């Protein structure tokens, strides 16, 4: 879309995911078997005709860079389109590590100037959502807004103090923006998706550059929303904010209720299918004695045991007698014979050997299962035969637990 560019904030350090973000940024985490979190931001933008996108990164960006490349899966490597990776850099001018989201935007304002941008979409790379940005832009233009905040009405059970909230007048103009207030002033949460006039964004970022705090929501939008022409755009579709690993886990099972992720196909979600040759992977294999219920099984899986209420990425093997329940298992993991896996998120290439019991939920009442502590297993970790790993444990990437004594020391 002419004179509209987007900045995707995808590179902050995220400690709430434990071993899953030990070696990668959150935006690179696997979602729904074959996708990545960052795919939602990129796909929504491209499907809305936004063809100039800056991806701001900093924390462990290797996996994210490998995934997005030059934007070929999203057709951003053609004439008149571009996906620009924006890491922090050292140059002749004063530059440094990004000191916050506002500082990251400030250090990349040249991207807006070079493209002669008139309007800028700023969004986080940690949301699962669908949004037609053309509708947002129409509202933005109609109101002659300096800033349009995309909002979402939250049911009581999902309201928390970790969101920003807005209060508006009858015309949808934002009277106040409250970032993570002690008590929510309304049920209208800010989604972390904004549209700015480029001139307004440049002015606000330049002002903030002289401050000591540089959080876009807290130190810029909360401070200036009422002083600018700020309006809301109410987003009515599915929106999941994946701040914590529990958010990530719960979002998967909410999406399971939408026709077993059929909703993602309707969203026209785009990803890089070259990773581990997923685009050419053969169909999953289901053995004669296997049992699969309420689960999503990706291509190249081999299921000989039992899988219930779980999501399996390509290449997962579940041996005879093994049980995988209430779990998210990433690419090319192996669950050995008679092993039991329950309430687990396993990174790629994990091996759980015969007879191991990981995150077992049997001692917990059914009505508490949703709050059961998750067990996280890092990339390429190996759990030996017969090892018992209690719920809530984290196993570091590439760690080998060969004996129960070693496992007890890790907990």
N, C-alpha and C positions, 0 to 999 in steps of 0.2 A: 504494500500500500504506500503510495507516494507520500513523502514527508512525515511518515510515522516510523519510528524505530523502537526497538524493545531492548531492555536490559534485564537479563535474568541473573538474579543473585543466587549463585549456586556453590559458593566456596567457603562458607564459614566453618569453623571447628565445632563439631557436634559431639559432646561427650555422652549423651543419653542413649547411644546405641551400643556402647561397650565394644566388644570384640568385632562387631560387624563393621564399625568404622575405624578399626585399628589401622587399616591400610588404604582407606578410600574415603572420599567425600560422600555425604549422605545422598546427594543427587545421583550417584552411581549405583545405589542399592537396587537389587532386583525386586520387581513388583509383578505379581500375577504371572509368575512362571518365566516369562521371556522379556518383560519390559524393564525400564529403569525409571526412577522417580522423575528425573529430568525430562523424560519423554513427554510428560503431560504438558509442561510449559511450552516446549518446542512445538509439539503437535497442535496445540490450541492456537498458537501464534501463526504457524504456517497455514493451517486450515482457514484462518481468518484473513489471509493475504498479507500478513506482516513478513516481509522478506529480508529485513535488515535487523539482525539480532546480535547483541553482544552478550557473551557468557562470562560473567565475572567470577573468577575462581581464586582460591588461595590454599585451602587446607587439603593436603594429599591429593592433588588433582590428576595424577597419572591415569587412573581408571576412567575418570570422567572424560579426559581428553581423548583417550583411546576409543571410548564409546561414540562421542559426537563427531570426532574427526573434523573435516571441513564442512560437515553438514550434508553429506551426500544422501543419506536416507531420507532427509526432509527436503531434498531438491534445492538446497541452499548454496550449492557450488556452481550454479549457472550464472550467466550474464545478468547483471542487474539485481543479484541477490548475494547475501553473504552471511556467514556465521563467523564472528570474530571472537577468539579466545582472549580473555583479558586477565592475565595474571598480574600480580604486583611486579614492579620492575624498578631498576635503578638506571637513571639517565642523567643528562646534563643538568636538568632542572631538579628541584627538590622533590624526591620521590621516596617512598618507604613502603613497608608492609601496610596493608589496609588496616586502619584503626577502627573500622566500623563500616556499616553499610552505606552511610552518607559519604564517608571519606572515599570508599571504593567508587562510588558514582562520580564524585568530584575529580578523582584522578583520571577518569575516562571521559570527561566532557568533550575532549577532542573528537570522539566518535560521533557525537551529535553535531558538532560543527562541520566536520568533514562531509557528512551526509545532508547538511542543511535541514536538519530535522525541525519540524514545527511542533510535533507532539511526541511524547515519549511514554511508552508503557514500561513500568517497572514492576517486576514480580519476583517472587521467591521460587527457587527450584525444588521446594519440598512439599508441594501440594499434589493431591490427586483430585482432579476436577475436569469439568468441561465448560468452556466459555466461548461464546462468539464475540470476539473483540470488536467486530463491526457494530454490534448493538451498544457496546460500552462507548465506543467513539461517537456514535450518533448522539447519545445522551450528553457526552462531553462537549460536542460542538454546539448542540442546541442550547445548552446552558452558558455557553461562552466561559467555561470553567477554567480556572487555573489548575485545579486538581479535582479529579474524580476518584473517589474511593469505592472500590468494589466491596460490597457488604453481603452478609449472609445471615439470615435469621436463624438463631439457634434454639432448639428445644431445650427445656429446663435441664434435662439430664446431661446435655453437652456444654452448658455454660460453665466457664471456669475463669479464674483470674489471670490466665496466661494469654488471653486475647486482648486486642484493642477493641474498643467499642465506640460507636458514634451516637450522637443525638442530633436529630434533624428537625427542621420546621416542616410545615405542610407542603412546601414546594420541593422538598428533598435536599435543601441546602443544609450543609453540616454546620450546626451551631457549636459543637465541641467534639473533640476527639480525645478519648481517654485510653492511654496505653497501659494495659495490665493494671487496672484500678483495684483498689482494696475491695470495692463492691461494684459489680457491673451496673451502670446507670440505665441500661436497656438490654434487650435481647438481640440487638443488631451488632454483630461482630464484623470488624474489618478483616478481610481475607489476606491482607498483605499484597494485594494487586491494586495498582494505581495507574492512572493516566494523568500526565502533567503536560501543560504547555511547556515546550522546551525552554522558552525564555524564563518562565517561572521556576522551573527546576534548576536552571543554571544560577539564577539569583539566589535561591534558597541554599544550594550546595556551596556557593561561594561565601555566603554569610556564615554557614556552619563550619567552614574550613578554619575559621579563626577561633572556634570554640574548643573546649577540652573534651566534649563528649560527641560521638558521631553516629548515633543510632538513628536511622531514617525515621522510624515510627515515633520513637520517644522524644528525640531531640529536635526533629524538624516538623513532622506532621502534627504531632500533639501541640506544638508551640505555635504554629502558624496557620493551622486549618481554619480557624475562625476569622483570621485576618485576611485570608485569600478568598477568592470565589471558589469555594469547595462544595461539591455535591456528591451524593452517593448514587451508586448504581446497584440495585438489589439483584443479587444472583440467586436464582431459584433452584438450580439443579444440584446434583451431588457435589459436595466439597468436603474433602478430608485433609486436615492439617496434620502432617506426620512429624510432629515435634519430637516425640519420644518413641522408643521401640514398642511400647504398649499401643500407641496410636497406630503404628505400622501394622502390628499384629491384628488389632481390632478392625482396622479398615479393610483388611483382606477378607475377613469373615462377613463384614457388612456387604462387600462387593459380591461375595458368594451368593447372597440372597437375590442378586439381580441376574437371574438366569445363568449362574455359574460363569460370571465375567462376560456374558454376552454384551453387557453394556459397554465394555471397552471396544468391542468391534463396531458398535454403533457410533462410538465417539471418533472413529477413524484414527485411532492411536497409531503412531508411527514409531518404529524403533530400528536399531541397527541389527539386522539378522545375520551379519557376517560373524558375529561373536560365536565362537565354538561351532561354526558352520550350522547354526540353528536353522537358517533358511533352507538348507538341504537335508535336514534331519528326517529320517524315516518315521513312520507312525509308531506309537507306543505298542509294546507287546504285553498281552495279558495271559498269564498261565491258566491252566485248567482248574487249579485249586485256589486261585486268587479271589479276593473279595474286595470290591471298591464301592464306597458309598459316600455321597455328598462331597466329592473331591474333584479337583482339577488336575488332570494328568497331562503333562506336556509330551511332545514328540520325543522319541528315542528312549523313553522310560521302559523299564522291564519290570513288570509287577507279578511276582509269584506269591506274595503274601497278602496281608490285609492293609488297606488304606482307608481311613475314615476321616471325614471333615478336615482334609488337608490339601495343600497346594504343593505340587511337585514340579520343579523346573526340568528342562530337558536332561536326559541321560541318567536320571535317578534309577537305581536298581534296588528293589525290595525283595529279598530272598524268601524262600518258602518258610512259613511259620512266623515270619516277622510281622509286627504290627506297628503301623505309623498312624497316630491319631492326633488331631488338633494341632497340626504342625505345618511349618513352612520349610521346605527342603529345597535348597538351591542346586545348581547344575552339578551333575556327575557325582553325586553322593552315593554311597553304598550302605544299605542297611542289611546286616548279616542275618543268617538263619536264626529264627527264634528270638531275635532282638526285639525290644519294645521301646518305642519312641513316642513321647506324649508331651505336648506343650513345648515343643522345641522349634527354634529357628536355627537351621544349620547352613553355614556358608558353603561355598563350592568345594568339591573334592573331599568332603568329610567321609571318613570310613568308620562305621560303627560295627564292630565285629560281632560274631555269633554270640547270642545269649546276653548281650549287654542290655541294661535297663537304664534309659535316659529320661529324666523328667517325669517319672511315673506319677499319674494323678489318682491312683486307686484309693489313696488314703484321704482324699478330699471329697466332701459332699458335692453332689452334682450342681447344686445352686451356687457353689463358690468356684466352679471351674473357670468361669469367665475372668475371675480375678486371680487365678492361679499364677504363681511366679513363673516367668518364662525362663527356659534354659537356652543359653546362647552358645553356639559352638563355632569357633573361628575357622577360617579357611584352611583346608587340608589337615585338620586335626584328625588324629586316630584314637579311637577308644577301644581298648583291648577286649578280648573275650570275657564275658561274665562280669564286666565292670558295672557298678551301680552308681549313677550320677543323680543326686537328688534334685528336685525342682529348684529353680533360681540360681543354679550354678552357671558360671561362664568359663569356657575352656578356650584358652588362647589359640590364636592361629598357629597351625603347624605343630601343635603340641601332641605328643604321644603319651597316652595313659595306658600302660601295659599291665599294671597290677592294681588291685583295690587299694593297697597301701598308698601308692602314688596318687590315686584318685582322691583319697581322703585328704592328702596334703594339699591338693589343689583347691579344695572347696573353701 
